[in-house]
C-alpha cells in the first residue's frame, strides 16, 4: 500500500487564492466553503493538515492514521487528514464538510 502526500503546509496567500478560486468556480462563498476554507480557518496554514493520494492509500490512512494522531476530518474529502488526537487515540466523528 502506498500513500503519498499531495500537499501539507500552505502559505496564507496560497490558501486564500485556493478559496477565492473555488468561489469563482462555484459561484458563491457558501458553495466554496463546502470544499475549501479561507486562510484564517485552514489547518493547512497552521501546518496541521495533509492531503494524500491515491484514494486506496487514504482508505488505509483512515484506518491506521490514529497511530500518528492523523484523522480524516470531513466526509466529503477522502484525501484530507489533520493532526487531531494524541497518537494511538480515537479519531472523532467526521464532519460532513468544512466550515468556518
N, CA, C and O atoms as CSV, one atom per row, in Angstrom:
chain,resi,resn,atom,element,x,y,z
A,1,UNK,N,N,0.852,-1.182,0.000
A,1,UNK,CA,C,0.000,0.000,0.000
A,1,UNK,C,C,0.891,1.235,0.000
A,1,UNK,O,O,1.822,1.342,0.798
A,2,UNK,N,N,0.601,2.145,-0.884
A,2,UNK,CA,C,1.363,3.388,-0.880
A,2,UNK,C,C,0.439,4.564,-0.578
A,2,UNK,O,O,-0.714,4.614,-1.004
A,3,UNK,N,N,0.990,5.492,0.165
A,3,UNK,CA,C,0.306,6.733,0.478
A,3,UNK,C,C,1.293,7.849,0.171
A,3,UNK,O,O,2.429,7.824,0.644
A,4,UNK,N,N,0.868,8.815,-0.610
A,4,UNK,CA,C,1.708,9.969,-0.932
A,4,UNK,C,C,1.038,11.234,-0.420
A,4,UNK,O,O,-0.182,11.384,-0.485
A,5,UNK,N,N,1.850,12.125,0.080
A,5,UNK,CA,C,1.324,13.431,0.494
A,5,UNK,C,C,1.279,14.321,-0.736
A,5,UNK,O,O,2.306,14.598,-1.355
A,6,UNK,N,N,0.083,14.765,-1.082
A,6,UNK,CA,C,-0.108,15.696,-2.208
A,6,UNK,C,C,0.263,17.100,-1.788
A,6,UNK,O,O,0.920,17.825,-2.534
A,7,UNK,N,N,-0.154,17.484,-0.595
A,7,UNK,CA,C,0.133,18.814,-0.087
A,7,UNK,C,C,0.054,18.782,1.425
A,7,UNK,O,O,-0.655,17.956,2.001
A,8,UNK,N,N,0.764,19.659,2.051
A,8,UNK,CA,C,0.743,19.790,3.506
A,8,UNK,C,C,0.565,21.254,3.861
A,8,UNK,O,O,-0.507,21.834,3.683
A,9,UNK,N,N,1.643,21.838,4.370
A,9,UNK,CA,C,1.597,23.248,4.720
A,9,UNK,C,C,1.330,24.097,3.480
A,9,UNK,O,O,1.865,23.834,2.403
A,10,UNK,N,N,0.502,25.107,3.651
A,10,UNK,CA,C,0.275,26.115,2.607
A,10,UNK,C,C,0.412,27.489,3.237
A,10,UNK,O,O,0.008,27.697,4.381
A,11,UNK,N,N,0.971,28.409,2.504
A,11,UNK,CA,C,1.025,29.790,2.989
A,11,UNK,C,C,-0.399,30.345,3.030
A,11,UNK,O,O,-1.294,29.842,2.351
A,12,UNK,N,N,-0.589,31.377,3.828
A,12,UNK,CA,C,-1.905,32.017,3.911
A,12,UNK,C,C,-2.328,32.534,2.544
A,12,UNK,O,O,-3.500,32.442,2.180
A,13,UNK,N,N,-1.385,33.077,1.789
A,13,UNK,CA,C,-1.726,33.597,0.454
A,13,UNK,C,C,-2.187,32.471,-0.464
A,13,UNK,O,O,-3.184,32.620,-1.170
A,14,UNK,N,N,-1.478,31.352,-0.462
A,14,UNK,CA,C,-1.852,30.211,-1.321
A,14,UNK,C,C,-3.236,29.682,-0.944
A,14,UNK,O,O,-4.057,29.403,-1.817
A,15,UNK,N,N,-3.492,29.544,0.364
A,15,UNK,CA,C,-4.791,29.050,0.808
A,15,UNK,C,C,-5.901,30.015,0.415
A,15,UNK,O,O,-6.963,29.590,-0.040
A,16,UNK,N,N,-5.663,31.307,0.587
A,16,UNK,CA,C,-6.686,32.290,0.239
A,16,UNK,C,C,-6.942,32.285,-1.266
A,16,UNK,O,O,-8.084,32.424,-1.704
A,17,UNK,N,N,-5.878,32.123,-2.057
A,17,UNK,CA,C,-6.044,32.018,-3.514
A,17,UNK,C,C,-6.906,30.801,-3.873
A,17,UNK,O,O,-7.782,30.896,-4.732
A,18,UNK,N,N,-6.661,29.659,-3.217
A,18,UNK,CA,C,-7.467,28.461,-3.474
A,18,UNK,C,C,-8.932,28.720,-3.128
A,18,UNK,O,O,-9.829,28.315,-3.867
A,19,UNK,N,N,-9.171,29.395,-2.006
A,19,UNK,CA,C,-10.537,29.704,-1.591
A,19,UNK,C,C,-11.213,30.633,-2.596
A,19,UNK,O,O,-12.356,30.395,-2.988
A,20,UNK,N,N,-10.532,31.666,-3.005
A,20,UNK,CA,C,-11.119,32.608,-3.966
A,20,UNK,C,C,-11.353,31.952,-5.324
A,20,UNK,O,O,-12.338,32.264,-5.994
A,21,UNK,N,N,-10.473,31.059,-5.736
A,21,UNK,CA,C,-10.682,30.317,-6.981
A,21,UNK,C,C,-11.909,29.418,-6.878
A,21,UNK,O,O,-12.643,29.256,-7.852
A,22,UNK,N,N,-12.135,28.837,-5.711
A,22,UNK,CA,C,-13.306,27.984,-5.510
A,22,UNK,C,C,-14.591,28.821,-5.527
A,22,UNK,O,O,-15.616,28.370,-6.038
A,23,UNK,N,N,-14.537,30.021,-4.978
A,23,UNK,CA,C,-15.691,30.927,-5.062
A,23,UNK,C,C,-16.010,31.211,-6.528
A,23,UNK,O,O,-17.169,31.160,-6.940
A,24,UNK,N,N,-14.980,31.508,-7.306
A,24,UNK,CA,C,-15.186,31.783,-8.735
A,24,UNK,C,C,-15.750,30.564,-9.456
A,24,UNK,O,O,-16.614,30.701,-10.322
A,25,UNK,N,N,-15.269,29.379,-9.108
A,25,UNK,CA,C,-15.712,28.153,-9.781
A,25,UNK,C,C,-17.141,27.758,-9.404
A,25,UNK,O,O,-17.897,27.272,-10.245
A,26,UNK,N,N,-17.505,27.967,-8.140
A,26,UNK,CA,C,-18.828,27.534,-7.677
A,26,UNK,C,C,-19.876,28.637,-7.742
A,26,UNK,O,O,-21.075,28.361,-7.758
A,27,UNK,N,N,-19.424,29.876,-7.779
A,27,UNK,CA,C,-20.351,31.000,-7.885
A,27,UNK,C,C,-20.791,31.606,-6.567
A,27,UNK,O,O,-21.526,32.593,-6.552
A,28,UNK,N,N,-20.342,31.015,-5.440
A,28,UNK,CA,C,-20.722,31.616,-4.161
A,28,UNK,C,C,-19.753,31.222,-3.054
A,28,UNK,O,O,-19.113,30.172,-3.106
A,29,UNK,N,N,-19.664,32.075,-2.073
A,29,UNK,CA,C,-18.840,31.798,-0.886
A,29,UNK,C,C,-19.374,30.557,-0.156
A,29,UNK,O,O,-18.599,29.701,0.269
A,30,UNK,N,N,-20.682,30.468,-0.017
A,30,UNK,CA,C,-21.303,29.342,0.687
A,30,UNK,C,C,-20.945,28.010,0.023
A,30,UNK,O,O,-20.604,27.045,0.707
A,31,UNK,N,N,-21.024,27.961,-1.290
A,31,UNK,CA,C,-20.680,26.733,-2.014
A,31,UNK,C,C,-19.181,26.429,-1.892
A,31,UNK,O,O,-18.791,25.272,-1.735
A,32,UNK,N,N,-18.359,27.451,-1.963
A,32,UNK,CA,C,-16.905,27.258,-1.859
A,32,UNK,C,C,-16.520,26.685,-0.503
A,32,UNK,O,O,-15.613,25.858,-0.412
A,33,UNK,N,N,-17.206,27.120,0.553
A,33,UNK,CA,C,-16.888,26.646,1.902
A,33,UNK,C,C,-17.109,25.147,2.081
A,33,UNK,O,O,-16.605,24.562,3.040
A,34,UNK,N,N,-17.848,24.522,1.183
A,34,UNK,CA,C,-18.050,23.076,1.270
A,34,UNK,C,C,-16.797,22.303,0.872
A,34,UNK,O,O,-16.694,21.104,1.133
A,35,UNK,N,N,-15.830,23.001,0.229
A,35,UNK,CA,C,-14.639,22.314,-0.270
A,35,UNK,C,C,-13.322,22.951,0.143
A,35,UNK,O,O,-12.307,22.261,0.232
A,36,UNK,N,N,-13.319,24.245,0.395
A,36,UNK,CA,C,-12.073,24.942,0.712
A,36,UNK,C,C,-12.353,25.985,1.788
A,36,UNK,O,O,-13.355,26.698,1.730
A,37,UNK,N,N,-11.472,26.063,2.756
A,37,UNK,CA,C,-11.617,27.080,3.794
A,37,UNK,C,C,-10.733,28.290,3.499
A,37,UNK,O,O,-9.691,28.154,2.859
A,38,UNK,N,N,-11.137,29.455,3.956
A,38,UNK,CA,C,-10.261,30.621,3.829
A,38,UNK,C,C,-9.022,30.438,4.706
A,38,UNK,O,O,-9.012,29.611,5.618
A,39,UNK,N,N,-8.001,31.204,4.426
A,39,UNK,CA,C,-6.716,31.047,5.118
A,39,UNK,C,C,-6.850,31.097,6.633
A,39,UNK,O,O,-6.197,30.323,7.332
A,40,UNK,N,N,-7.674,31.982,7.147
A,40,UNK,CA,C,-7.780,32.143,8.605
A,40,UNK,C,C,-8.362,30.904,9.295
A,40,UNK,O,O,-8.202,30.743,10.505
A,41,UNK,N,N,-9.028,30.037,8.547
A,41,UNK,CA,C,-9.673,28.851,9.127
A,41,UNK,C,C,-9.004,27.532,8.760
A,41,UNK,O,O,-9.395,26.482,9.269
A,42,UNK,N,N,-8.020,27.567,7.901
A,42,UNK,CA,C,-7.430,26.332,7.369
A,42,UNK,C,C,-6.307,25.784,8.242
A,42,UNK,O,O,-5.404,26.516,8.645
A,43,UNK,N,N,-6.376,24.492,8.527
A,43,UNK,CA,C,-5.295,23.819,9.249
A,43,UNK,C,C,-4.052,23.647,8.377
A,43,UNK,O,O,-2.961,23.430,8.903
A,44,UNK,N,N,-4.198,23.741,7.056
A,44,UNK,CA,C,-3.018,23.698,6.189
A,44,UNK,C,C,-2.100,24.880,6.497
A,44,UNK,O,O,-0.878,24.729,6.505
A,45,UNK,N,N,-2.674,26.037,6.746
A,45,UNK,CA,C,-1.890,27.239,7.033
A,45,UNK,C,C,-1.175,27.096,8.375
A,45,UNK,O,O,-0.092,27.650,8.561
A,46,UNK,N,N,-1.760,26.372,9.291
A,46,UNK,CA,C,-1.159,26.149,10.618
A,46,UNK,C,C,-0.179,24.978,10.623
A,46,UNK,O,O,0.485,24.728,11.629
A,47,UNK,N,N,-0.086,24.256,9.497
A,47,UNK,CA,C,0.827,23.126,9.412
A,47,UNK,C,C,0.288,21.858,10.051
A,47,UNK,O,O,1.060,20.951,10.365
A,48,UNK,N,N,-1.023,21.776,10.251
A,48,UNK,CA,C,-1.616,20.622,10.909
A,48,UNK,C,C,-2.478,19.758,10.018
A,48,UNK,O,O,-3.288,18.978,10.519
A,49,UNK,N,N,-2.322,19.877,8.689
A,49,UNK,CA,C,-3.154,19.094,7.767
A,49,UNK,C,C,-2.319,18.622,6.580
A,49,UNK,O,O,-1.358,19.269,6.165
A,50,UNK,N,N,-2.726,17.473,6.055
A,50,UNK,CA,C,-2.143,16.963,4.814
A,50,UNK,C,C,-3.273,16.479,3.916
A,50,UNK,O,O,-4.332,16.066,4.387
A,51,UNK,N,N,-3.026,16.537,2.629
A,51,UNK,CA,C,-3.891,15.926,1.632
A,51,UNK,C,C,-3.081,14.805,1.003
A,51,UNK,O,O,-1.922,14.999,0.636
A,52,UNK,N,N,-3.693,13.624,0.879
A,52,UNK,CA,C,-2.966,12.444,0.409
A,52,UNK,C,C,-3.580,11.890,-0.874
A,52,UNK,O,O,-4.683,12.259,-1.278
A,53,UNK,N,N,-2.828,10.996,-1.492
A,53,UNK,CA,C,-3.293,10.247,-2.651
A,53,UNK,C,C,-2.602,8.903,-2.618
A,53,UNK,O,O,-1.613,8.780,-1.895
A,54,UNK,N,N,-3.024,7.914,-3.319
A,54,UNK,CA,C,-4.296,7.742,-4.007
A,54,UNK,C,C,-5.411,7.448,-3.002
A,54,UNK,O,O,-5.172,7.405,-1.795
A,55,UNK,N,N,-6.606,7.251,-3.498
A,55,UNK,CA,C,-7.748,7.011,-2.619
A,55,UNK,C,C,-7.564,5.732,-1.799
A,55,UNK,O,O,-7.956,5.686,-0.633
A,56,UNK,N,N,-6.981,4.712,-2.386
A,56,UNK,CA,C,-6.731,3.479,-1.628
A,56,UNK,C,C,-5.781,3.744,-0.462
A,56,UNK,O,O,-5.947,3.175,0.617
A,57,UNK,N,N,-4.798,4.597,-0.675
A,57,UNK,CA,C,-3.885,4.969,0.405
A,57,UNK,C,C,-4.601,5.753,1.487
A,57,UNK,O,O,-4.325,5.573,2.673
A,58,UNK,N,N,-5.519,6.623,1.088
A,58,UNK,CA,C,-6.301,7.392,2.056
A,58,UNK,C,C,-7.190,6.472,2.887
A,58,UNK,O,O,-7.380,6.697,4.082
A,59,UNK,N,N,-7.731,5.439,2.251
A,59,UNK,CA,C,-8.551,4.465,2.977
A,59,UNK,C,C,-7.705,3.766,4.036
A,59,UNK,O,O,-8.159,3.564,5.162
A,60,UNK,N,N,-6.475,3.398,3.679
A,60,UNK,CA,C,-5.571,2.783,4.637
A,60,UNK,C,C,-5.248,3.756,5.774
A,60,UNK,O,O,-5.257,3.373,6.944
A,61,UNK,N,N,-4.965,5.013,5.427
A,61,UNK,CA,C,-4.616,6.006,6.442
A,61,UNK,C,C,-5.798,6.287,7.363
A,61,UNK,O,O,-5.613,6.528,8.556
A,62,UNK,N,N,-6.994,6.259,6.822
A,62,UNK,CA,C,-8.184,6.449,7.662
A,62,UNK,C,C,-8.267,5.358,8.734
A,62,UNK,O,O,-8.657,5.630,9.870
A,63,UNK,N,N,-7.906,4.140,8.376
A,63,UNK,CA,C,-7.964,3.020,9.321
A,63,UNK,C,C,-6.783,3.016,10.291
A,63,UNK,O,O,-6.913,2.538,11.417
A,64,UNK,N,N,-5.638,3.541,9.868
A,64,UNK,CA,C,-4.408,3.413,10.640
A,64,UNK,C,C,-3.784,4.719,11.114
A,64,UNK,O,O,-2.848,4.698,11.913
A,65,UNK,N,N,-4.278,5.840,10.643
A,65,UNK,CA,C,-3.658,7.129,10.931
A,65,UNK,C,C,-3.665,7.537,12.389
A,65,UNK,O,O,-2.829,8.333,12.817
A,66,UNK,N,N,-4.605,6.999,13.159
A,66,UNK,CA,C,-4.673,7.382,14.575
A,66,UNK,C,C,-3.393,6.994,15.323
A,66,UNK,O,O,-3.089,7.572,16.367
A,67,UNK,N,N,-2.649,6.026,14.800
A,67,UNK,CA,C,-1.353,5.660,15.399
A,67,UNK,C,C,-0.431,6.869,15.498
A,67,UNK,O,O,0.399,6.955,16.402
A,68,UNK,N,N,-0.585,7.805,14.555
A,68,UNK,CA,C,0.251,9.002,14.499
A,68,UNK,C,C,-0.530,10.272,14.830
A,68,UNK,O,O,0.001,11.376,14.720
A,69,UNK,N,N,-1.783,10.116,15.231
A,69,UNK,CA,C,-2.609,11.271,15.562
A,69,UNK,C,C,-3.336,11.878,14.379
A,69,UNK,O,O,-3.961,12.932,14.503
A,70,UNK,N,N,-3.258,11.212,13.220
A,70,UNK,CA,C,-3.896,11.714,11.999
A,70,UNK,C,C,-5.301,11.157,11.838
A,70,UNK,O,O,-5.517,9.949,11.940
A,71,UNK,N,N,-6.248,12.041,11.586
A,71,UNK,CA,C,-7.638,11.635,11.407
A,71,UNK,C,C,-8.202,12.275,10.142
A,71,UNK,O,O,-7.899,13.419,9.804
A,72,UNK,N,N,-9.019,11.505,9.469
A,72,UNK,CA,C,-9.782,12.082,8.356
A,72,UNK,C,C,-10.826,12.997,8.989
A,72,UNK,O,O,-11.531,12.597,9.916
A,73,UNK,N,N,-10.919,14.217,8.487
A,73,UNK,CA,C,-11.751,15.223,9.152
A,73,UNK,C,C,-13.141,15.359,8.553
A,73,UNK,O,O,-14.117,15.519,9.286
A,74,UNK,N,N,-13.245,15.296,7.216
A,74,UNK,CA,C,-14.511,15.592,6.542
A,74,UNK,C,C,-14.981,14.418,5.688
A,74,UNK,O,O,-14.189,13.783,4.992
A,75,UNK,N,N,-16.289,14.141,5.754
A,75,UNK,CA,C,-16.870,13.059,4.958
A,75,UNK,C,C,-16.706,13.299,3.458
A,75,UNK,O,O,-16.527,12.347,2.698
A,76,UNK,N,N,-16.765,14.563,3.023
A,76,UNK,CA,C,-16.723,14.856,1.591
A,76,UNK,C,C,-15.301,15.031,1.047
A,76,UNK,O,O,-15.136,15.371,-0.125
A,77,UNK,N,N,-14.277,14.809,1.866
A,77,UNK,CA,C,-12.888,14.945,1.412
A,77,UNK,C,C,-12.090,13.707,1.831
A,77,UNK,O,O,-11.488,13.687,2.904
A,78,UNK,N,N,-12.088,12.689,0.989
A,78,UNK,CA,C,-11.390,11.446,1.317
A,78,UNK,C,C,-9.885,11.657,1.470
A,78,UNK,O,O,-9.214,10.830,2.087
A,79,UNK,N,N,-9.351,12.727,0.933
A,79,UNK,CA,C,-7.916,12.979,0.876
A,79,UNK,C,C,-7.381,13.802,2.049
A,79,UNK,O,O,-6.165,13.881,2.221
A,80,UNK,N,N,-8.241,14.417,2.859
A,80,UNK,CA,C,-7.822,15.404,3.865
A,80,UNK,C,C,-7.731,14.796,5.265
A,80,UNK,O,O,-8.697,14.225,5.772
A,81,UNK,N,N,-6.548,14.930,5.884
A,81,UNK,CA,C,-6.293,14.431,7.232
A,81,UNK,C,C,-5.665,15.533,8.072
A,81,UNK,O,O,-4.907,16.364,7.572
A,82,UNK,N,N,-5.999,15.521,9.365
A,82,UNK,CA,C,-5.461,16.520,10.278
A,82,UNK,C,C,-4.907,15.853,11.526
A,82,UNK,O,O,-5.358,14.784,11.938
A,83,UNK,N,N,-3.916,16.513,12.117
A,83,UNK,CA,C,-3.431,16.107,13.431
A,83,UNK,C,C,-4.493,16.534,14.431
A,83,UNK,O,O,-4.660,17.725,14.693
A,84,UNK,N,N,-5.214,15.564,14.992
A,84,UNK,CA,C,-6.371,15.890,15.829
A,84,UNK,C,C,-6.323,15.258,17.214
A,84,UNK,O,O,-7.029,15.708,18.116
A,85,UNK,N,N,-5.513,14.232,17.400
A,85,UNK,CA,C,-5.534,13.485,18.656
A,85,UNK,C,C,-4.108,13.136,19.067
A,85,UNK,O,O,-3.173,13.294,18.282
A,86,UNK,N,N,-3.947,12.668,20.282
A,86,UNK,CA,C,-2.667,12.102,20.688
A,86,UNK,C,C,-2.474,10.786,19.944
A,86,UNK,O,O,-3.436,10.045,19.745
A,87,UNK,N,N,-1.239,10.484,19.528
A,87,UNK,CA,C,-1.004,9.223,18.835
A,87,UNK,C,C,-1.584,8.035,19.601
A,87,UNK,O,O,-1.416,7.911,20.814
A,88,UNK,N,N,-2.266,7.173,18.862
A,88,UNK,CA,C,-2.875,5.986,19.445
A,88,UNK,C,C,-4.277,6.204,19.989
A,88,UNK,O,O,-4.915,5.263,20.462
A,89,UNK,N,N,-4.754,7.430,19.924
A,89,UNK,CA,C,-6.099,7.736,20.417
A,89,UNK,C,C,-7.170,7.347,19.414
A,89,UNK,O,O,-6.902,6.663,18.427
A,90,UNK,N,N,-8.381,7.794,19.684
A,90,UNK,CA,C,-9.520,7.504,18.824
A,90,UNK,C,C,-9.931,8.774,18.088
A,90,UNK,O,O,-10.130,9.821,18.704
A,91,UNK,N,N,-10.054,8.677,16.791
A,91,UNK,CA,C,-10.454,9.835,15.986
A,91,UNK,C,C,-11.910,10.210,16.269
A,91,UNK,O,O,-12.751,9.337,16.485
A,92,UNK,N,N,-12.199,11.507,16.265
A,92,UNK,CA,C,-13.586,11.938,16.441
A,92,UNK,C,C,-14.414,11.617,15.199
A,92,UNK,O,O,-13.873,11.317,14.135
A,93,UNK,N,N,-15.717,11.687,15.354
A,93,UNK,CA,C,-16.619,11.503,14.224
A,93,UNK,C,C,-16.341,12.572,13.181
A,93,UNK,O,O,-16.137,13.739,13.515
A,94,UNK,N,N,-16.335,12.167,11.914
A,94,UNK,CA,C,-16.100,13.130,10.831
A,94,UNK,C,C,-17.237,14.129,10.725
A,94,UNK,O,O,-18.394,13.821,11.009
A,95,UNK,N,N,-16.876,15.328,10.310
A,95,UNK,CA,C,-17.862,16.355,9.999
A,95,UNK,C,C,-18.272,16.166,8.535
A,95,UNK,O,O,-17.476,15.664,7.741
A,96,UNK,N,N,-19.502,16.558,8.158
A,96,UNK,CA,C,-19.931,16.372,6.780
A,96,UNK,C,C,-19.061,17.114,5.756
A,96,UNK,O,O,-18.799,16.601,4.668
A,97,UNK,N,N,-18.619,18.322,6.115
A,97,UNK,CA,C,-17.838,19.156,5.189
A,97,UNK,C,C,-17.137,20.245,5.993
A,97,UNK,O,O,-17.458,20.459,7.162
A,98,UNK,N,N,-16.180,20.933,5.370
A,98,UNK,CA,C,-15.520,22.029,6.076
A,98,UNK,C,C,-16.519,23.134,6.456
A,98,UNK,O,O,-17.540,23.331,5.797
A,99,UNK,N,N,-16.191,23.835,7.527
A,99,UNK,CA,C,-16.972,25.002,7.912
A,99,UNK,C,C,-16.047,25.974,8.617
A,99,UNK,O,O,-15.061,25.590,9.246
A,100,UNK,N,N,-16.388,27.221,8.494
A,100,UNK,CA,C,-15.548,28.256,9.120
A,100,UNK,C,C,-15.652,28.218,10.617
A,100,UNK,O,O,-15.012,29.017,11.300
